[in-house]
Amino acid sequence: MTQRWVAVPGGRLNVLDEGAGPPIVLLHAGIANLRAWDAMTPALVAAGHRVVRYDQRGFGETVTEDVPFSNRADVVALLDALAIGRAALVGNSRGGTVAFDTAIEFPDRVAAVIGVGAGLGGFDGGGTPLEYELAEAMDALESAAPPDPAAIADIDVRAWVDGPGQPETRVAAAVRDAVREMDADIYRAGRVNGQPIALDPVANDRLAALRVPVLAVAGALDFTESAAMARHLEANAPNARALIWDDVAHMIGMEVPERLAEAITAFLAPLATWD
């Protein structure tokens, strides 16, 4: 494993790079950082892939000035710095939004996209009363001044790790604790997040341009929008397939890392190689 720093306009990305073979870039969720992929990365490396993961701006050890920036351009800057022509992008939640956006804006740099409980810009899949209640509570905590990192992390773990209405014992304590630590760190005093520039028009209005192979993995114990989005992609993107697992929620790569790694490698196998 090699740690690298990749310069981007107004900041630098903290990057881990390991393995050899067709490259995969892992994009973490908005409640985590690159450590969320710790358990899954060895299986992808063992399957013959070069695996690159990094902290996005506002997360982990990456640093940024308070400047406008494009998450898509950051992905391309990362590929350029590591001499990678094309990569498969695996994105969880917010990271999935970045992956789909990047594939639309820079199609020549992306070989495939695997969305994992992924977001899709402009898509609204609805939700249950409990889910709306949780979302309102999370929004209220995040908008408080100053925010309470511990309180935010607690509700995020209940909502995203356990799953709406699921018991606190459903997921291993080590996974819950790891997410709580990563999430609380996002709200520490003094952290600078930068000013992300959204893709315009949004991805949901440009699905015809999402021509790379897409696998959308979602958990039935997640917010209902997650599975709805996966099925929406399958129905509306040119080359997309949905995979819904009944026994997982949002942080699938931490809940069942080996299973997800196997699904990713099987999906990518027909592509043979890229870059």
Buried (B, 14 or more C-beta within 10 A) or exposed (E): EEEBEBEBBBBBBBBBBBBEBBBBBBBBBBBBBBBBBBBBBBBBBEBEBBBBBBBBBBBBBBBBEEEEBBBBBBBBBBBEBBEBEBBBBBBBBBBBBBBBBBBBBBEEBBBBBBBBBBBBBBBEBEBEEEBEEBBEBBEEBBEEEEBEBEBBBBBBBBBBBBBBEBEEEBBEEEBBEBBBEBBBBBBEEEEEEBEBEEBEEBBBBBBEBBBBBBBBBBBBBBBBBBBBBBBBBBEEBEBBBBBBBEEBBBBBBBBBBEBBBBBBBEBBEEEEEBB
